């Protein structure tokens, strides 16, 4: 009875051990394959850009198992024991589906490729929809071989060693499983984003080395992610503080990335640019044409677009597009820079207008001089009644030409800020009085009263005497020229609370209101025929404006047609000079 009981106990114990050890072996094998898969996954990440098939084959030889890399669509990208292109869709495999859902999947089934049963373990990053699935497989016959060895050992050691064997098996199982469980738990935490998680295991065997490698991998991953985040923040700060708009677009014209300056320049307001086709946010034909030309660009292309979508105010935008380039993910992108070129365009147009006006202004007196000279050379020089008026007209045109060239040079000097910058403290009363005395005779000849109104106190200004004298001369000459006989021109110097003022007021024909905003432009004339008849170059008021600006002030004009005009130069009061003790 006892023997039967013992035998039954041994048989039951043996059967139980055999069943338990089979499950344990399968479980351990699955966990071991998972660890191998994780290592393969780590190796793949550590060698970006390498030959995938070569990496897979090398990892398979190192791990002693079959390795397969599958993308999220189920297509096999590489396999250590078969041709990837000849393998069917693996998206329906249970281990692959489980890995996509939970990050790891295991199954035991028959392989259609190798025609035998395999233990499959697949791992991936479930939070990354573009991450590949790494699957490691081990033939079940190897597991069965291990089970046969254990079964034979059980049969040999059954009896007295049965109990010790069970205890030893339990202890060893715990010894093996504990670090794997700890590593798996830590890996799950890392997968959730807790990159500072580490496994605590004080062992120096292979499991200890594996855990140390795992912890080292976690530290390195945390360092890399922190560095990437720092780089991302730095790049984001740089982009958001750029004065130019920056857009990253794909080959179809969809915005991948945009900074704040781009949104401000393109007037999209709170509407995000990223993730939207650019043509939906910016409805400009030139931009659509630029986007459609991206696939064919071989060098950067620049276009200027006049944008009136934000109101009646004219605005010119400059777009610079680079050729498409391939990113690390295989996508093709292009960079678009957007800048406000309104002022540049205005300067270009002003420069073009200036050249055209200078050419016209120079051509007129030169043509007159040429005509008079030709007439004199044709025989009119012998007739004194013709010769003298013609020479007088040549002299007048020469004087006008000289004055025009002189004004152009002065205006160029004032605009560029070059030349004599010496300044001194002068009383504007004395400066204006000298200018009035200089032009009093010409005013009296025309029948215009030219009066000077001095300030009761000295009005000291820090000025360049030559430049300021020329500005006042221009204002007085203009006032006399456009004031009819019996009219008056008053020059007044005063010191209000806001600074210093020099005012020239006349009772002339006045200036239309729509022309007041333009009278300080170069070559602008309200009445072109009358201005030329009076000998004006069209640059006098432009010189006055630039002299005022050069001295830190401004010039203003007030006028009423038929009643006269007032021009006022306002200058800042000079800082007091500290006295030495």
Helices and strands as residue ranges (DSSP letters): H 2-46, H 52-63, E 66-70, E 76-79, G 84-86, H 94-102, E 104-111, E 116-123, E 133-139, H 140-157, H 160-191, H 206-240, E 245-250, E 255-258, H 260-266, H 278-281, H 285-292, G 294-296, E 301-307, E 315-321, E 325-326, E 332-340, H 342-377, G 380-382, H 384-416, E 424-427, H 428-446, E 449-453, E 460-463, H 465-481, E 488-494, E 500-506, G 513-515, H 528-533, H 540-550, E 554-560, E 564-571
